[in-house]
Amino acid sequence: MNVKDLKGQTIAFAASGGLDSCTITHWLAEQGVKVVAFTADLAQPDETDFGAIEKRMRACGAIDYVGMSLKKEMAEIGVEGIQTQACYEGRYWSTTAFGRQVTVSGILPEMKKKGLKIFSHGATGRGNDQVRFQLITNMLEPSFGVYAPWRDEAFLSRFGGRIQMIEYCEQHGLPIKASREKPYSTDANLLGLTHEGGKLESLQTPAHFITPEMGVWPEQAPDKPESFAVRFERGTPVLINGKKTDAFQAMTIANEVGGRHGVGIGLHLVENRFVGVKSRGVYEAPGMELLGTCYAFLLQLILDRRARELFDTLSGTITKQLYQGYWNDVATRMARKAVHETAELVTGTVNVSIYKGVVSYVSTADVPHSLFSNDGSMEAEGGFDHKDSEGFLGVLGVHARALAQVKQIKN
């Protein structure tokens, strides 16, 4: 799809209010395309004035503006991310992928109400977000079209990158906040921030080059540890430090507590994008890291060996599916249902100590489905008789000796 196909039509555009949004909206208007700007409130910490976003988008040529509060949905999918332990290639809590899923799922119903059938976005042709926007739309509303300016030759011939876009906005007096000096770009939502591009594309630039927005670097955190207690019931955080909480409150509190102690701040990752190239990012996700670590402590108590092996496989599958934009397909739904079976067992209170970026285990209590008992004790207690292992090891030994006898073992 190219801009010539859209002349005279009205389309929906996912607008963050940043440089790309302003540039694309104005450029489309110049090409005779009517743009309705849609902005999702994902509780992003770097943008709280959505009235200002509306003013910018209208000033850039949008004929209408739709703001949507999706904070609750963002928190709920974050809890599912914790239950899944959805970390991509390390400790990246997939915050942007979750944000795209919530954003598109929220915009499409509003588009239908307005009779719009073409969804547009500002994701580049080199990244993952273009895939997510495309596939989520294709799956949820297969009759809708998707227009991506960064894959349109007409747009690409006009804009080579950030500098050309800034020059264009300055030329037309558009109200952008971006500047030539900004050293990297940031994408934000309730669950975390991703920093990439600019000087971060050089591996000679340390992760500490960024300025944290959700907390502080661990070395800047208080010199005194802080206690933190969270109670999960059937996989959902319901109490923090003894006070009732819903998903949004839990994530907000965990962000505040974790952030001020440097938890989940400044993770450096060179990851494999779905399109086949590597990219470098620096991530912040204090609440996800704090609550996710507490949840992991309970999983250690509850899952037996076979369940743990399957859970780890499911976790990896769901995380990859989410990263690639396949949250809604059959494979992901199957895996999510299986993980939900695990979450149903995760009830208990976890106490941790937080100090300079580290979440340390202190204690757990009231974990009704815990398998941990004194049967594994080194002391003379519990129901496990040491002598019973004689027959067990004898059976295992038969196979071990057989491997040696047929020379399958190398010393």
N, C-alpha and C positions, 0 to 999 in steps of 0.2 A: 504494500500500500504506500502511495506517495501523496504529497500535498496536493497535487493536481486533482486527484480523485476526491478530495475533501472540499473543494471550493464551493461555497454556498451552503455547506452543511454545518450542523451544530454538533460538536463533539464534547466529550467529558475529558478533562485533563487532571491528573493527580498532581496537585500543586503543593509543594512544601513552602513556597514563598521565597525561595532562594534564587540564586543567579539563573540556574537552568529554567526554573518555572517562569521567571519574568521574561527571559529572552524568548523562550519558545512561545509563550502566550502572545507576546507582541508580534513576533515573526509570523505566526499563524494568522493573526488578525490582518496583517499586511497582505497575506496571500488570499484573503477573502474567506477565511474559516472562522466560524463563530465558536468561541471557547467558553464552556462553563467550567469554572475551576472548582475542584473538590479537595478539601483539606481535612485530613484525619487528625483529631486530637488524640495522640497516643501517650499523653503525659510526658512528652519529650522535654527534658530539663533545659534545653537550649532555646526553646521557643514557647513562651507562655502567653503572648499577646496575639490571639488569633484575629482580633479586630484589625490589627496592623497588617496581618497577612491579607485579609480581604481587601483592605485599601490598596495594598501594593498590586494585587492581582487585577483589580478593577482599573487601576491606573495604567496597567500594562495592556489593557484591551479586553479583559474577560467581560462577557455580556451578563454573566450571573456568577454567583458564588454560593457554594454549599459547604458549610462546616459541620463536621460530625464528631461527636464525642464517642471515642472507642476505647476509653481508658479501662473500663470494666473488662471488655473483651481482651485487651492487652494483658491485663493482670491474670485473667483466667488461662490464657494460652501459656503465660509464663509459668503458672503452677504446673501445667501439663509438661512443660519443658523440664521442670525440676523432677517431676515423677519419672520422666524418660531419661533423665541425666543427659540431655541433648547437647553435648559438647562436640564441636566439629574439629577434628584433627588436633586435639589438645584440650585447652580450657576455654575455647571460644564458645560461648553459650548461645550461638545462633540467633542473636538478638535482632539483627536486621532481617533475617529470613522470617522470623516470627512476625515482625512488624509489617512486612510486605503481605503476608497471609491475612493479617487482620485488616490492613488497609483496603486491599482489593475486595475482600469479602464484605466489607462495609460499604464500599462505593457502588458496587454493582446493583444492589437493590434500589439505591437512590437514583441511579441512572434509569432504571426501568420506570420509576415513578414519573420521571421527566420525559420519557419516551426517547431517550438517547441510546444509541446502539454502537457507538464507536468510542472506545476507551483509549486514551493516549497517556504517555508517561515520558519522563525525561531521563530514563536510564540509558547508559551508553551501550554501544555494540560490543564492548569488550568485557562486560561484567556479568554477574549472576542475576542482578535485579531484572534485566530485560527478560530473562528466562522465566523468572517467577511471575512477573506481571502478565506475560503472555500465557503461560500454562494455566495459571489460576483462572484467568478470564476464560480461556478456551474450555476448561473443564466445567466451570460453574455456569457459564453463559455461552454455549458453543455458537450461537447465532450472532454474537457480538464480534465486531471487528476490533483489531488492535493496531494503532498507529504509533510508531516509534520514530520520532524525528532523527535520532542519532543513527538510524539505518536508512534514512532518505537522502539520496544523492543531492537533492536540491538544498537541503539543510546543511549537509556536510560540505558542500562547495562554498557555502557562506560562512560557516563557523568551523575553524580548525581546532578550537579548544577554548580554554577559559579566557585568555587574553582577548580574543576576538569577540567573545560574548560581552565582556566588560566594556570594550570599546563601543560595541553596538548599543548597549544600555545607556552609556554616557552620551552618545550621539543623539539618542532619542529622549534623553532626560528621564529615564525610568528609575523608580525608587529602589535601587538595589542596596544591599548591605555589604556585598562582597567588595574586596579590594585586590589590587595586584599583589599586595604584600602578603596576603594570607598564605601561610606555608603548608597547609594541608586542609582536607575537607572532612566534615563530620556528619554522620547520620545518627539520629538519636530517637529513642523512645523510652518508655517506662523501664524496660528491661536492661537497657545499656546503651553505650555509645560505641560507634566504630569510627576510627580515624584512619584515613588513607590518602594517597595521592600527594602531590607536591613534594616537599623535601623528604617525606617518609618513603618515597619510592627508592631512595638511596639507602643501601644497607650500611652506609657509613653514618647514617643518622640514628642515634640511639633512641630507644623507646621513650626515654625521659625527655625527649624533645617536645612532646606534647604537654599541654597544660590540662591536667585533669579537671573535668567538669562535674563529676559525680562524687568526688572525694579528694583525697590527698595521696601522694606517694607514701609508701610504707614508712620510709625514714622520716617523714614529716608528721607521722601520726603521734598521738599522745604516748608518753613514756609509761603510762599505767594501763594494764589490761582491763578490758571490760567484759563482764559476764553477760551472756545472752542465752535466753531459754525460749524454745519454740515447741509447741505441741501440735503434732499432726494427728488428724483423725481421718482415717480412710484416705490418706495421701494428701490431705488439704491442711494447710496451716490455719488453726482456729484460735490459738492463744500465743501471744508473744509477751514474754516477761509477765505472765499471769493475766494479761488483759485480752478480752475477746477481740478478734480481728476478722475481716473478710480478706479476700484475695488481694484487692487493691491496697488496703491498709497494710497488710503483711509485706507486700513488695515495697511500699513506700518506706515503712519503718526499717526494713532490712537494708534498703539503699542508704538511708541516713546513717545507720549504725555501722554497716560495713564500710561505707565510703569514708567516714571520718577516721577509720583505722586502716585505710589503705587496702582493704580486702577487694580482690578482683580488679585492681586498678593497674592499667598499663601493661596488659599482656601482649607481648610481641608474637606475631604468628605470620610465617610465610606459608600461605595455604594454596591448595589446588582449586582454582575456580572451575566451574562446570564447563566453561567454554574451552578449557584446555590450556590456559596460561596460569602462571603463578602470580600472586599478588601479595603485598605486604600490608598488614594492618596492625594497629595498636588498639586494644579493646578495653572498655570499662564495663563491668557488670557486677557491682558490689552486692546487690541484693540476691541475684541469681547464684553467685558464688557462695554467699553465706547460707542461704536457705538450702541450696543444692548440696552443700557439704553436710549440713545437719541431716538432710534426708538420706544421704549416702550412709551415714552412721547407723540409721535404723535398718536400711537394707542389709547391712552386714549381719545384723542379728536375726533377720527374718527369713531370708532366702536360703534354701538348701543348695547343695552343689549343683544339681541339675537345673533348678530354677535360676540360679545365678548365671550359669553358662548361657541359658536361653535369654535371660534378661539382657546380658551384655550384647548378644547378637541383635536382639530387637532394638536396643538403644542405638547401636551403630546404624542399623537399617533406617530407623525413623529419622535420625539426625541427617543422614545423607539424603533421604527423600525430601525432607524439609528444605535443606540447603539448595536442592535442585528444582524446587517448585512443585513437588508431587505430594503435598500434604493431603490432598483430597482423593487420591486414587485408591484402588482396592488394596494394594500392597500395604500402604500406610495405614489404612483403616483397620486392616487385619492386625497389624503389629500394635497399633494403639489400643485395640481391644484387649490384646494379651497383656500389655503393660498395665491397663486398667485393673486387670485381675490382681496384679502385684500391688497396685496402689490401695486396693480394698483392704489389704493386710497391714498397711503401714499406719499404725496407730502407736503413739508414744510421745514422751517428752524428752527432748534432747537439751542438755546444758553444755555450752561451750565457752571457751575463753578466747577473746579476740585481742591480738596484740601485733601491731606493726605488720599487717597484711596476712597474718597466720591465724587460722581458725583451728583451735586445739580442743580435742575432746575432753570433757570433764566427767559427764555422767549421763545415763539414761534412766528413765523410770516409767513404770506403767506401760510396758510393751507387751500386750497380751499374746501376740503371735510370735514372740521371740523363741528361737530354737536354742539359744545359749543357755547352758546349764552346767552343773558341776560334774556332769559325766565326762567332760574333757579335762578335769582337774588332774594336776600332777600329784595331788595329795591323796590320802586313803579315804576318799569319799566318792559319792555318786554311784550309779548303777552299772558302770562299765567295768567289768572284771578284766584286768590285764591279761589273765591266762587265756581269755577267749580269743585273743589275737594270734595264738599259736596256730590254730587251724586256718585262720584267715590268711596268715603269711605262708602257710604250707601250700594252700591253693595257688596263691600268687606265684610262689616259687616254682611250681611245675612249669608254667609258661616261661619264666625267666631262664630256667635251665634249658628248656627246649630251644630257645633262641640261640643260646651259646653253643649247643650241640650241633646245630646246622650252620654254624659260623655266620650268623647274622649280626653278631656283636663285634664291634671293633674297640680295642683297648687303646 
